[in-house]
Amino acid sequence: MKTPEVLFLCTGNACRSILAEVTLNGLAQGKLHAISAGSHPAGYVHPRSIALLQREGFATEGLSSKSWDDLPSAPDIVITVCASAAGETCPAYLGPAIRAHWGVEDPAKATGTEAEIEAAFDTAYRILRHRIEALLALPVAELLEKDPKGLHRELERIGHLEA
């Protein structure tokens, strides 16, 4: 059985989708593989995302903001992480994949003191990590093969979990 590929998708691919990609790859131990991309990539990874991931013990070498037009292969699962409730337009991936939405507020748009901005990044990370840990508790490869509708239901349920 091949390792299932998860695409974390947002508009800019500078913060949330990068946090999710690195976190899943760091925790998955080969059970899943994540990539991330944006429909309109920012062209950089937000420095606060890099700093946060390093603080959490994840490798950040080679991270880049990528376009969904340049995906190396078709993903099995696509998870959008934009916050549509905040008026963001989530990109719609139209390829053959199980799709779910895990909306998270964009920490790059946070304003206030340094502490408040750092807290926004930490909150986004904690929410994504909690959801990723729930995803990793599932037999994803088996569900992809035997019960894709059940996997979709689980992905949607996970998308409502908070930190």
C-alpha positions in Angstrom: 0.0 0.0 0.0 1.4 3.4 -1.0 1.8 6.2 1.6 -1.2 8.4 1.3 -0.4 12.0 0.1 -2.1 14.9 1.9 -2.2 18.4 0.3 -2.8 21.3 2.7 -4.1 24.1 0.5 -4.7 27.8 1.1 -4.3 30.9 -0.9 -0.8 32.2 -0.1 1.0 29.1 1.2 3.0 31.2 3.6 1.7 30.3 7.1 -1.1 27.8 7.9 -0.6 25.3 5.1 3.2 25.3 5.7 2.6 24.8 9.5 0.3 21.8 8.6 2.7 20.3 6.1 5.7 20.4 8.3 3.8 19.2 11.4 2.2 16.3 9.7 5.5 15.2 8.1 7.3 15.6 11.4 4.7 13.5 13.4 3.6 10.9 10.8 6.6 8.6 10.9 5.9 7.6 7.3 2.3 6.8 7.8 1.2 9.8 5.7 3.1 12.4 3.6 2.1 16.0 3.4 2.7 18.7 0.8 1.4 22.2 0.8 0.5 24.7 -1.9 -1.4 27.9 -2.6 -3.6 29.1 -5.4 -1.8 32.4 -5.4 1.5 31.7 -3.5 3.0 34.5 -1.5 6.5 33.7 -2.7 7.9 33.4 0.8 7.3 31.4 4.0 6.4 33.8 6.8 9.4 34.2 9.2 7.1 33.7 12.3 6.0 30.3 10.9 9.6 29.2 10.4 10.5 30.4 14.0 7.5 28.6 15.5 8.3 25.3 13.7 11.9 25.5 14.8 10.8 26.1 18.4 8.7 23.0 18.1 11.7 21.0 17.0 10.8 20.6 13.3 13.3 21.0 10.4 12.6 24.0 8.2 15.3 23.8 5.6 14.1 24.0 2.0 10.6 25.3 2.9 9.1 27.4 0.1 5.8 28.9 -0.9 4.5 26.7 -3.7 1.8 26.9 -6.4 -0.8 24.2 -6.8 0.1 24.3 -10.5 3.5 22.7 -9.6 2.3 19.7 -7.6 4.6 16.7 -8.1 1.7 14.3 -8.0 -2.0 14.2 -7.4 -2.9 14.0 -3.7 -5.2 11.5 -2.2 -6.6 14.0 0.3 -6.9 17.8 0.0 -7.5 19.8 3.2 -8.1 23.6 2.8 -7.0 25.6 5.9 -8.2 29.1 5.0 -10.8 30.8 7.2 -13.8 31.2 4.9 -15.8 32.6 7.9 -13.3 35.6 7.9 -14.2 36.4 4.3 -11.2 34.6 2.8 -11.8 32.8 -0.5 -10.8 29.2 -0.2 -9.3 27.7 -3.3 -11.3 24.8 -4.8 -9.2 21.8 -5.7 -11.0 20.1 -8.6 -8.8 17.0 -9.0 -9.8 13.5 -7.9 -9.2 13.6 -4.1 -11.1 13.4 -0.9 -11.6 17.0 0.2 -12.2 18.5 3.6 -12.0 22.0 5.1 -10.1 22.7 8.3 -10.5 26.5 8.6 -8.0 28.3 10.8 -7.7 32.1 11.2 -4.7 33.5 9.3 -2.1 34.5 11.9 -0.3 36.6 9.3 -3.2 39.0 9.5 -3.0 39.4 13.2 -2.4 42.9 14.6 -1.5 44.2 18.0 1.4 43.8 20.3 4.3 41.3 19.6 2.8 39.0 22.2 -0.7 39.2 20.6 0.8 38.4 17.1 2.8 35.5 18.5 -0.3 34.2 20.3 -2.1 34.2 16.9 0.6 32.1 15.4 0.6 29.8 18.4 -3.2 29.4 18.3 -3.2 28.5 14.6 -0.4 26.0 15.2 -2.1 24.4 18.2 -5.4 23.9 16.3 -3.6 22.4 13.3 -1.5 20.1 15.4 -4.5 18.9 17.4 -6.3 18.1 14.1 -3.2 16.4 12.6 -2.8 14.2 15.7 -6.5 13.2 15.3 -5.8 12.4 11.6 -2.8 10.3 12.5 -4.9 8.2 14.9 -7.0 7.1 11.9 -6.1 4.1 9.6 -6.0 6.5 6.7 -4.6 4.1 4.1 -7.1 1.5 4.9 -10.0 4.0 4.9 -8.9 5.4 1.5 -9.1 1.9 0.0 -12.1 0.5 1.8 -14.3 3.4 3.0 -13.5 6.7 1.4 -16.9 8.2 2.5 -16.1 7.2 6.1 -12.7 8.9 5.8 -14.4 12.0 4.4 -16.8 12.1 7.4 -13.8 11.7 9.8 -11.9 14.5 8.1 -14.8 16.8 8.3 -15.3 15.9 12.0 -11.7 16.6 12.7 -12.0 20.0 11.0 -14.2 21.1 13.8 -11.8 20.3 16.6 -10.2 23.1 18.5 -6.9 23.1 20.3 
